[in-house]
């Protein structure tokens, strides 16, 4: 990328299929974590009353952690993975995984409440 500042480009994508939405979101998150030339500022849930969730405060390490959590079934009921499992997968402490997930969850929940 050149040293000149370019104008930001905003792209809106609407998907009604939850699997397609999650796949796109995971792909974008993975590339954002790889320090691509774009970032994800928000995600809009495509229901009758669309809500925008601000996600621009999520760090690359947090993206990596939430992606691993989803991929390994941490958010399934019952959980298919524990904090210890995720820590081993990511090569970090259980405490680091817990802190990263807590920060992301807090930011997302606050964004949801504020959007309502």
KARA-V339115 format. One record per backbone hydrogen bond with DSSP energy under -0.5 kcal/mol. CO is the residue of the C=O (numbers start at 1). NH is the residue of the N-H. Records with the same first field share a line. If there is no record, write none. Layout:
CO = NH, NH
This chain:
9 = 11
13 = 15
16 = 18
17 = 21
18 = 22
19 = 23
20 = 24
21 = 25
22 = 26
23 = 27
24 = 28
25 = 29
26 = 30
27 = 31
28 = 32
29 = 33
30 = 34
31 = 36
32 = 35
39 = 41
41 = 55, 56
43 = 45, 53
45 = 47, 51
48 = 50
51 = 45, 53
52 = 54
53 = 43
55 = 58
57 = 59
59 = 63
60 = 64
61 = 65
62 = 66
63 = 67
64 = 68
65 = 69
66 = 70
67 = 71
68 = 72
69 = 74, 75
70 = 73
73 = 76, 80, 81
76 = 78
82 = 86
83 = 87
84 = 88
85 = 89
86 = 90
87 = 91, 92
93 = 97
94 = 98
95 = 99
96 = 100
97 = 101
98 = 102
99 = 103
100 = 104
101 = 105
102 = 106
103 = 107
104 = 108
105 = 109
106 = 110
107 = 111
108 = 112
109 = 113
110 = 114
111 = 115
112 = 116
113 = 116
